[in-house]
Amino acid sequence: MGPEMRNPRNWENRMIRTIAVHGSPGPFSWRLSPILFLTVLLSVPMPYLSEEFSQASIYRVPMVWQDETGASVVLSHWKGKRVIITMWYTSCWSRCPITLQKLKEIQKRFDERSERAEFVLVTLDPHQDTPQALARFRKGHGLSASNWHFLRGSELDTRKLANLLGLGKYQDMGDGILHTLKISRVNEAGEIARTLDWDHRTVDSLFE
């Protein structure tokens, strides 16, 4: 096995490149056919999929996302870093403004501690929240810092991540998506270390 095969990050990039090349047209131009996805999945060494990450790690489950620039990314890209992750959507007018305000408070707390964390916001509405919509949201809310990232994925991966984060089921009501408030602090291994939710709404809950 050569150096590229032994390095999980190289395999991560190889998987993304394969998806980008072989994607099919449509809302998710990088989406794989089931057969091609299985082929790519089986080409990744088992240490990357199992031994590298614990059972509790959100990085363990293979999922591919698009950011606000249209680039493909996987969550394990932030392995080894502090991560604050939540799920929301750009047209939300009820809970999401509260979520955004909490995220800004969390950013301020990290700044006060002279610490850096990556803020990852994953949309619950990938059909409406195109990369262009995510970019407009980012610009419109003045969230230009390089440690803020806005992602969209397939409906399947979106629901997978919601379950991994303990967000539970969410429902499209026609005039909006019914969901709960949950912000998670993820450690360097991709394991959820702290959570801010309706029962623990103070920023302190993420730093205790």
N, C-alpha and C positions, 0 to 999 in steps of 0.2 A: 504494500500500500504506500503510495507516494505521499509527499508532504501535503498536497492539496486535499487528499482523501482523509488525512489524519486531522486536519483542521476543521472543526465544525463550522466556523464562520465562513470558510471558503465554500463548504457545502451549502450553507445558507444562501450565499450569493449565487451559487450555481443553480439552486432550485428556483430563485427569483428570476434569473435570466431565462431559464427554460420556460417558466410561466409566461414571461413577457413575449417570448418568441412564438410560442404555440397557442396563445390565447385566441379565443373566438370572438367575432364581432358581437356587440350588444352592450347593455349597461355596464357590464364588467368585462372589458375587452381582454383581461388577463385570466379569465376563468378557464379552468382546465376541463376537458372531457373526463368522465370517470376513469376510462382506461389510461389516459395520459397521466392523470393525477396519481393513479396507483403505481404507474411506472416510475414517476418521479419520486414518490414516497419510498418505494422499495430500493431506490438507488442511494438513499441516504443511509449512512452507517447506523447501526443500532445504538451505539453510544450517544449519537446526537439526539435520537428520539427517546431514549430511556435512561441510560446510566448518567448522562450529563445533568439531567434535571430530576428533581425529586417528584414523587407522586403529587405533592402539594403545589408544584410550580405551574403557573399559567403558561410558561414557556414550553411546557412538555407537549402540548397539543398543537399539531401543525396547522397554522392558519396564516393566510397571506392577506395583506391589507394594501390600500392605496392611501397616500397622504395627499395633502392639499396641492401638491405640485404635480400629482399624477404618478409619482414614483411608487414602486412596490416595496413593501417593508414587512418584516416579521417582528413580533414583539421581542424575541430574544436578541434583537439588535441592541437592546438596552440592558442586556445581561451585564452584571457587575456595577450597575448604577442604581441610585435611589430613583424610584418611579412612583408618581402619583397618577392613578388611572381612574377614569370614570366613563360613564356612557350617558349621552345626551343627544339632542339633535338641534339643528340651527333654527328651526321655526317654532320651537317650544316656547311657550309664554307663561307656563305655570311653575314647574319645579326647576327647570333648567336655569333661569336667571339666579335662583338661589344657589344652585350648584356652581355657577360661574363666580358668584360673589365669594363663596367659600374657597374656591380655587385661588382666587386673588389673595385672600387672607392667608392661605397656606404658603403661597409664594412669598408674601411679605415675611412670614415667620422664618422661612429658610434664609431669606436675605438677612434678617436680623442675626441669624446664627452663622452667617458667612458660609452657608452650605448650598450645594447645588442639587437639584432634583429635576428629573425629566417629567413634564406634564403631558400625559397622553389622553386625548379626548376622542372616544370612538362613537360615531353616530349610530343611533337606533333607527335611522331613516336613510339607509344607503341609496334608495332609489331617487329621492329628492336631493340628498346631500352629495352632489357631484364634487369632484375636486375643485371646480370653479366656485361652487357654493361654499365649500369649506374655506377657500382662500378669501372670499368676500367677508365671511364671518370673522375670520382672523383679523383682517385689515380693519373692518368696521368696529371691532371691539379693542383695537390697539394692542393686540396680543402678538407683537412682532418678535419677542425674545426667541432666541434659537432653541431654548429648551422646552418650547410648547409645540406640540405635534397634534394634528387633526387627521383622523383616519376614518375610512369607510371600507366595508368588506361585503362579501356575499351575505345574503339573508341567513344562510346556514351558519357561517362563521360568526355572524353577529349574535345569533342565539347561543352558540357554543360559549362565546366569551361571557355573555350575560349570566349563564349558568356557572361558569368558573368563578366569576366575581361575586356570586351570591345575589345577583340582581333579581333572579327568578324570572317568571314569565312577564312579558309586557304585551300590550294589546293595542293595535291600531283601531281607534274609535271613529275613524273617518275625518274628524276635525282635529285630531291630535293623537299622540301615542301615550297611553296610560302606562306609567312606570314609576318607580320609586327613586328616592335619592340615595345614592351610595357612592362614596369616594374611598378608594383603597390606596393604602401605602404599601408598595411592593418592595421587598428587599432585593439584594443583589442577585439572589438565586431565582427570583420570580415568584417567591412565596408571599402571600398576603400577610403582612405583619400587623397592620392596624386598619380600622375602618371608621369612617364618619358616615352616619346615617341619621334617620329621624329620631332614633333613641339616643344617639351620641352626636349631637350637632355642633359641638364646640371644636374648634381647630385643635385644642389641646388633646383631643382623643387620638389624634394621629401622631402625637409626640410623647405620649406617656411611656 
